[in-house]
Amino acid sequence: RHAKLYKFMLDLPIAGTLLYHIATSRKSLTEELKATCFYNPYMVRTSMLDAYHEAAHLGESPKSVYASVRCHYTKCNIVNALKKIDNSIYLLGGDGEESIQERFDEYKEINPIIEYSLIANTKHLPQLEKPGEVLKAIQTYFSWQNVSRETFNGSADLSLIRTIFKWK
């Protein structure tokens, strides 16, 4: 009910744009990242904030994307899809994320082949908070493929991994 009203307000040309710019201001993004995304709020770096702020203002209609996410129009029920998957599914999450253990257990009830790991002392973005532990968890799941740092040495994939896991 409130989502439709908020969406209507965001779709207004002047008032909606003002609300969007307030919601995606550096101050709002900083508060959001510190409160919900990071276990240790002091991990929020200026470079991360710059990237999030820039991304919030790029593209054809970032306000529309924001409105859809904020008003829960992007949520869908994945239960039927999870039941049908017979491939391995590995999930990673931060143990500080609210109700994550329960969510992962629900997924496991739906499809018993799902495996998961929780990264200690992280929240919504464990790949940014503890990239080394995330990499270890990934290597554990893919150990049957002998994925290691040596696999990527000298290739473009290593630079991609470094880009994903490190902020300079």
N, C-alpha and C positions, 0 to 999 in steps of 0.2 A: 504494500500500500504506500509506504513512504518512498519506496524505490521509484515508483512511477512519478510521484511528485518531484523527486530530486532529478530524475531524468528529464522531465519537462522543463525544470528550471535550468538545467545545464544546456538544454537545446535552445534556450533563448539567446539571441545574438549578442547582446551587450551584457546583460546580467549573468548569463551562463558562462561567457568568456571570463568575466571578472571572477566568478566562483572557481572556475577551472584554474586560473592563474594563482589564486589564493591557495587552492588545494595543492598545487604543484610548485609552490614557491620553495626557495632553498630552506627556509625555516621549517615549513611543513614537512618537506622531504627528510630533513635532518631529524625531526621529532619522530617521524614514522620509522625511519631506519633504526634509530636508537631504541625505540619502544618495542617494536615488533620483529625486527629482522635480525638483530644482533644480540647474542647472549651478553657480550661485553660491549656496552655502548661506546666505549673509547676506541673501538675498532673501526668506527665510521671515519674514513679518511676523506679528505677534500677531493681527491681524485675520483673516489666512488660517488660522492655527492655530485660532482660535476657531470659524471657520466649519466647518472639517473636524471638529473635536471635537464641535460641536453636531450636525452631520449624522450622525456615528457613533452618536448616541444618540437619534435621532428615528425615528418610524415604528412600524409594527406589530411588526416583529421584526428590528431591525438586526443582532442576533447571527446570525440565519439567513443574511442577505445576506452578512455578513462570512465566515461559514463556507463558503458556496458559492463565493465569490471566492477565498478563501485555499486551498481544497482543489481548485481548478481545475474546478469543476462548471459554470462559466459560459463556458468556452471551447468554441468550436465551429469546425468546418471550413467556411470560407467560399469555398473554391475553386470549387465548382460555381456558386454565386451570382455570383462575380466573372466567370466565363467567360460567363455569360448577359447581363450588363449591357452595353448598347450606348450608354449615356449617358456623358457626360463624368464622370470621377471625378478629383477633386483631393485630394491628401493633403498634410498639413503635419506636420512633426515637428521635434524638436530634434536637432541634429547630435551632441549629447552623449549621446543615448539609445543604449544598448548595441545593436549590430547593426541599427540602423534602416536604414542604407543597404542592407544585404543584404535585409531584409524588404521594403522598397519595390521593390527590383529584382525580387524574387520575384513581387510583385503585378504588376509591369509585364510580366513573362514570361507570366503567366496571362492578362492582358488588356492589350494594347499601348496602349489609349486612356487608361490611367491616367497621370496626370501628378503630380509631387510636387515639393515644395520643402522644403529643410532650413533651419531658422533657426539661424544660427551662435550658438554659446555658450549654448545652451539644452538642456534635457533633456526630461522628461516633460510639462512644462506650459509650452510656449513662449508661449501666450497670456497667461500671467501674468508671465513673465520679460521678454518683449519684445513687448508688445502692439502697438506702432507697426509693427514689422517684420511681425508677423502680419497686421495690417490691410493693409499694402502688398502682401503676398503674395496676400491675398484679392482686393484690388483688381486685381492683375495678372491673376488667373485670370478675374475677372468683368468685365474691361475692356470686353468686347463689350456689356455691359449698361450701361456708363457709371456704374458704382457708384462713388460718391465721397462724401466728407463732406457735400458740398452736397446730395446726394440725400436725406440723412437730416435736414437742418436743419429744426428746428421740429417734428419728428415724435417720436412715442413710440419709434420705432426707434433714434434717436440716443441716448436715455437708456439703452436696453437695451444698445447697443454699449458705452457708457461704463461701465455696470454690469459687463458681462462682462470688459472689458479693464482696468479700474482697481479697485484696492482702496483704500478711504479709511481 
